[in-house]
Amino acid sequence: MDRNDIDREKKKQCIEDIKVYFENERDEVIGDMAAELFLGFILEKIAPVIYNRALEDVYRFLDDRLDDLFVLEK
C-alpha cells in the first residue's frame, strides 16, 4: 500500500470535510470530484512535507530521551 493511500471510509470523510471547508471558508460549493482531486493534491504534495517534519520531531524527541538515559550510566 502506498503511504498516500487511505482507507475508503477515511477518504470519504476527508472529501466531505474538504467540501464543508470550501463552503464555510470560501463560500464555494464544490462536488465530490473536485474535493477528491484536491485531496489527491494534498496527499501528493503536502502530506510528505508534514510526514517528514513529524519524523524529524520524533528523532529529536528520542535523541533527547537517549541523552537522558546516558546520564544514568555509571
The 8 nearest C-alpha neighbors of each residue, nearest first, counted from 0:
[[1, 2, 4, 3, 5, 6, 7, 42],
 [0, 2, 3, 4, 5, 42, 43, 6],
 [1, 3, 4, 0, 5, 42, 47, 46],
 [4, 2, 1, 42, 5, 43, 46, 0],
 [5, 3, 1, 2, 0, 6, 42, 10],
 [4, 6, 10, 9, 3, 7, 2, 8],
 [5, 7, 9, 8, 10, 4, 11, 3],
 [6, 8, 10, 9, 11, 5, 12, 4],
 [9, 7, 11, 10, 6, 12, 5, 13],
 [10, 8, 12, 11, 6, 7, 13, 5],
 [9, 11, 13, 7, 8, 12, 5, 6],
 [10, 12, 8, 14, 9, 13, 7, 15],
 [13, 11, 9, 15, 14, 10, 16, 8],
 [14, 12, 16, 10, 15, 11, 9, 17],
 [13, 15, 17, 11, 34, 12, 16, 35],
 [14, 16, 12, 18, 13, 17, 19, 11],
 [17, 15, 13, 19, 14, 18, 20, 12],
 [18, 16, 20, 14, 15, 19, 34, 13],
 [17, 19, 15, 21, 20, 16, 29, 34],
 [20, 18, 22, 16, 17, 21, 23, 15],
 [21, 19, 17, 23, 18, 22, 24, 16],
 [22, 20, 25, 18, 27, 24, 19, 23],
 [21, 23, 26, 27, 19, 28, 20, 25],
 [24, 22, 20, 21, 26, 25, 19, 27],
 [25, 23, 21, 20, 22, 26, 27, 19],
 [24, 26, 21, 27, 22, 23, 20, 28],
 [25, 27, 22, 23, 24, 21, 28, 20],
 [28, 26, 22, 25, 21, 29, 23, 24],
 [27, 29, 22, 21, 26, 30, 18, 19],
 [28, 30, 18, 33, 27, 34, 31, 21],
 [31, 29, 33, 32, 34, 28, 18, 35],
 [30, 32, 34, 33, 35, 14, 29, 18],
 [31, 33, 35, 34, 30, 36, 29, 37],
 [34, 32, 36, 35, 30, 31, 29, 37],
 [33, 35, 37, 31, 14, 32, 36, 17],
 [34, 36, 38, 32, 37, 33, 14, 31],
 [37, 35, 39, 33, 38, 34, 32, 40],
 [36, 38, 34, 40, 39, 35, 33, 41],
 [39, 37, 35, 41, 40, 36, 34, 42],
 [40, 38, 36, 42, 37, 41, 43, 35],
 [39, 41, 37, 43, 38, 42, 44, 36],
 [42, 40, 45, 38, 39, 44, 43, 46],
 [43, 41, 46, 39, 40, 3, 44, 45],
 [42, 44, 40, 41, 39, 45, 46, 3],
 [43, 45, 41, 40, 42, 46, 47, 48],
 [44, 46, 41, 48, 47, 42, 43, 49],
 [45, 47, 42, 49, 48, 50, 41, 44],
 [48, 46, 50, 49, 45, 51, 44, 43],
 [49, 47, 51, 46, 45, 50, 52, 44],
 [48, 50, 52, 46, 47, 51, 53, 45],
 [51, 49, 47, 53, 52, 48, 46, 54],
 [50, 52, 54, 48, 53, 49, 47, 55],
 [51, 53, 55, 49, 54, 50, 56, 48],
 [54, 52, 56, 50, 51, 55, 49, 57],
 [55, 53, 51, 57, 52, 56, 58, 50],
 [54, 56, 58, 52, 53, 57, 59, 51],
 [57, 55, 53, 59, 54, 58, 60, 52],
 [58, 56, 60, 54, 59, 55, 61, 53],
 [57, 59, 55, 61, 56, 60, 62, 54],
 [60, 58, 62, 56, 57, 61, 63, 55],
 [61, 59, 57, 63, 62, 58, 56, 64],
 [62, 60, 64, 58, 63, 59, 57, 65],
 [61, 63, 59, 65, 64, 60, 58, 66],
 [64, 62, 66, 60, 61, 65, 59, 67],
 [65, 63, 61, 67, 66, 62, 68, 60],
 [66, 64, 68, 62, 67, 63, 61, 69],
 [65, 67, 63, 69, 64, 68, 62, 70],
 [68, 66, 64, 65, 70, 69, 63, 71],
 [69, 67, 65, 66, 70, 71, 64, 72],
 [68, 70, 72, 66, 71, 67, 65, 64],
 [69, 71, 67, 68, 72, 66, 73, 65],
 [70, 72, 69, 68, 73, 67, 66, 65],
 [71, 73, 69, 70, 68, 67, 66, 65],
 [72, 71, 70, 69, 68, 67, 66, 65]]
